[in-house]
Amino acid sequence: MSDSHPEPKQRPRFVAGATCPNCGAVDRMVIDPTGDERRCVACEFVEARPDGPTELPVTRVTRASARRVETPAEAIKLLD
């Protein structure tokens, strides 16, 4: 007789805010932890997970030119 308990089955995890590249549905992408794939529950699109880190999309926060802009300070006058 074995004292080990069977491993609980891992459930697919939804990716918040992810958009399906096939049908465009938002919040319908899941990651399967055992199969190393992502899939859409709306259209059954399946794709292998990327091997390495992907590049971040360019946004107003990550853009180098946005970080170089200095906003000059202005003096304000308080009224009584």
WOSULHU-V122840 format. One record per residue. RES is the residue in one letter. PSI is psi in radians with two decimals (999 if undefined). OMEGA is omega in degrees with one decimal (999 if undefined). D_LAST is the distance of its C-alpha to the last C-alpha in Angstrom with 2 decimals. Layout:
res->[RES/RES]
psi->[PSI/PSI]
omega->[OMEGA/OMEGA]
d_last->[D_LAST/D_LAST]
//
This chain:
res->[M/S/D/S/H/P/E/P/K/Q/R/P/R/F/V/A/G/A/T/C/P/N/C/G/A/V/D/R/M/V/I/D/P/T/G/D/E/R/R/C/V/A/C/E/F/V/E/A/R/P/D/G/P/T/E/L/P/V/T/R/V/T/R/A/S/A/R/R/V/E/T/P/A/E/A/I/K/L/L/D]
psi->[2.42/2.43/-0.10/2.49/2.55/2.54/2.41/2.51/2.24/2.32/2.63/2.54/2.31/2.55/1.97/2.26/-0.01/2.48/2.34/2.24/-0.28/-0.95/-0.21/0.12/2.42/2.49/0.58/0.11/2.35/2.66/2.21/1.97/-0.41/-0.50/-0.05/0.90/2.77/2.59/2.79/2.25/-0.21/-0.73/0.07/0.44/2.37/2.38/2.48/2.53/2.51/2.59/-0.79/-3.14/2.51/2.82/2.51/2.48/2.64/2.15/3.10/-0.36/-0.66/-0.20/2.30/-0.64/-0.49/-0.51/-0.35/-0.24/2.18/2.23/2.10/2.50/2.48/2.43/2.46/2.73/2.16/2.34/2.47/999]
omega->[-177.2/178.8/-177.7/178.2/178.3/178.5/175.4/-179.4/178.6/-178.9/175.0/-178.0/177.0/177.9/-176.8/175.9/-178.9/179.4/179.4/179.1/-177.8/-174.8/178.0/179.7/-179.5/179.3/177.3/-179.4/176.7/175.3/178.2/-175.5/-177.7/-175.5/-177.9/176.1/173.4/-178.7/178.9/179.9/179.2/-175.4/179.6/173.1/-179.4/178.6/177.6/178.4/178.1/-178.2/-174.4/177.6/178.9/179.2/177.3/176.8/179.9/177.6/-179.9/179.7/-176.2/179.9/-178.4/-178.8/179.5/-179.6/-178.0/-176.5/176.3/177.0/-178.7/178.4/178.5/176.7/177.7/-179.3/178.0/-179.8/176.3/999]
d_last->[84.77/81.45/78.38/76.00/73.90/73.56/70.31/67.98/67.82/64.65/62.96/61.48/57.70/55.44/53.11/49.68/48.61/51.93/53.46/57.23/58.54/61.41/60.01/56.23/55.58/52.41/52.55/56.36/57.25/58.79/59.97/63.33/63.33/67.13/68.00/65.36/64.53/61.74/62.54/61.07/61.92/61.49/64.05/65.83/64.81/65.75/64.86/65.50/62.49/61.63/63.05/60.26/56.51/55.34/52.84/49.28/48.31/45.97/42.47/39.07/38.65/42.11/42.27/42.34/40.47/37.52/37.19/37.17/34.12/31.14/27.73/25.79/22.42/19.51/16.44/13.16/9.82/6.69/3.79/0.00]
//
